[in-house]
């Protein structure tokens, strides 16, 4: 008569390639990785002191330390490093162990029986598999991962280059608006003086009421501009804080270096540096290389796979354990996979062609960026000289108009027009200095360099 068995079992399977050790729950303390990262990261007040004067170099250093985009690129680099290790894994033995426990009893003894005929059964085993030869597929995969690692390193440099560029733009933008704020304050003060003067002339019966109301309108308009500029400065600070990666940064000051510094690096040399040093171009070239290596890997899709294995097993009850072992070699030969390998090769080749086209596009973009930046640099330099002269002329014109009004031969319209021209001349000069710095910074970004790339002589304007 066939017996039916009731069974209670526990199975344990483990891979012996890795081990983990755990503290007792009362001794271990769970820490959220996000919380741990926040605890390691200093807060904004620890990085920037209240009222600190920040130089451009200091802003760049803070950006490199705290900009999340750079931190993410570093994480991607670390992940790429781990992928190299993953690709090497098939070179090592793959060892797995298993263990099982069964508690069995004969038929009819499960419900309320006191029969002690139940018995234990144990089973344990260990098996190792080793790749012997795969016709270069693993080595090819390792090379692809190594190339991708170098591409990730260049991506990090490209992210750093872009983050520093954004921080510099925000730095100079804030300096420009701070200069605009000074001009707006001077304009308000000047129109306040005009109003007091017009009131005095009107009280003395020298000038009509129109002069007073005209001065009041001019003052209100100047105050409106001042309000807008103040808000623009606050917005510029928000942008700079974000560019540095410190949205909650305390109040600080910026060193004003919005000056004319001649940039002497020749165009041809700058273009050569851009095509050889630009990190995003390097990254794309490495990705193209990895894509070409992937074509070679895809061509090996139909290659045989030779492996060896060995194992040992034990089973039975505690007192009578049976043992056995095995050793073997296996050769796997793909026969037909529905043209999968053919289409994988086609996809890999298409991806390589895409990367080659993207490289050509980026080279052309770099050439355009360098050309545009140099043209903007030249144009801004010419405007600096022109606006400096225009400012001097506007100052003289303002003095003449004020003198004529004080002498009783000029009109308030002349004074307003002269003051407006002076404000515009000052704003144009500030804009020219700003545009020159922007063009210079754009050249450095196009080159892929965040440091000094040319000999420069400072000439403060």
C-alpha positions, 0 to 999 in steps of 0.5 A: 500500500502506498504511503502518503506523507505529511511534510513540514519543510524549511529551505535555505539557499545561499550564494557563497560569493558574498556574505553579510553580517548583521548586528543584533536588532538592539545593537543595530541602528537604522539610518536613512541614507538620505538623512545620512547624506544630509548630515554629512552635507554642511548647511548654507550658513556653514559654507557662507558667512553672513555678510561675506564678500564673495569673489568669483573664485569663491563662487566657483569653489562653492558651486563645485562643492554643492551644485547638485548636478555635479554631485549627480554626475559624480554618482554616475561616475561611481556607478560606471566604476561599479559596472566595470566590476560587474562586467568582470564577474564572469571571470570568477567562479559562481558558487551557490550553496543550498540547504533544506530540512523536511519533517515527514510523517506516515499517512494518517498520523497528522490529525491528533496522532501520537505516533512517533514514527515521523522522521527528519530529512536533511539535504545540503549541497554546494555547486560551482560554475566557471566560465572557461571560454566565451570567445571574447564576449566577456573581455569585450564587455569589460572594454565597453564598460571601461570606455563608458567609465571614461565617458562618465568621467568626461561627462562629470567634467562637462557638467562641472564646466556648465555649472561653473559657466552658469554660476559665472553668468549669475555672478556677473548678472548680479554685479550688473544689476547692482551697478544699475541699482546705483545708477537708479539711486543716483537718478532718484537723488538727482530728481529730488534735488530738481524738485526742491529747486523747482519748488524754491523757484516757484515760491520765489515767483521765478518759475511756474507751477509746471516746473514743480509738477514736471519735477514731481513726475520725473521723481515718481518715474525714477522711483518706479525704476528704482523699485524694479531694479531692486527687485531684479537684484533680489531675483538675481541673488536667487539665481546665483544661490541656485547656481551655487547649489545653496538656495538658502544662502545667507546674505552676502556681498560680491566683489565687483570685478565688472571691469574691462580685461582685454582677452588676448587668446587668438581665435584659431588657438581658442578653436583648437583648444575647444576641439581638443579640450571640450569635455562634452566632445570627449565624452561623445567620442568615448561613447562613439567608441563604446558603440563601435565596441558594442558592434563587435560584441553583437557579432559574437552573439552566435559564439559558443560558450564553454564552462565547467562545473563541480558540486557536492550534495548530502541528503538523508536523516541526521544519522544516515547521510548520503553523499555525492559529487559531480564534475562536468564541462559544458559547451553551449553552441547557438544553432538558430535564434530567429536572426536575433544576432543579425538584428542586434548587430544592425541595432549596434551599428545604427547606434554607432552611426548615430554617435558619429553624426552627433559628434559631427553636430557637436564639432560644428556647434563648438565652432559656431559658439567660439565664432559667436563669442569672439564676435560678441567680444569684439563688438562689446569692446568697441561699445565699451569705448563708445559708451565711455565717451558717451557718458562723458558727453552726457555728463557735460550736457547735464551740467550745461542744462542744469546751469541754463535752468539755474540761470533762468534761461533753460526749461525743465524739459531740457534738464529732464532730457539731459538727465535721461540721456546721462542715465541711459549712457551710464546704463549702456556703459554698464551693459557693454562691460557686462556683455564683454565679460559674458563673451569672455566667459562664453569663450572659456566655456566653449573651450571647456576651461574654467580657469585662466586660458589667456594672458590678461592685463587688467584695465579698470573702467 
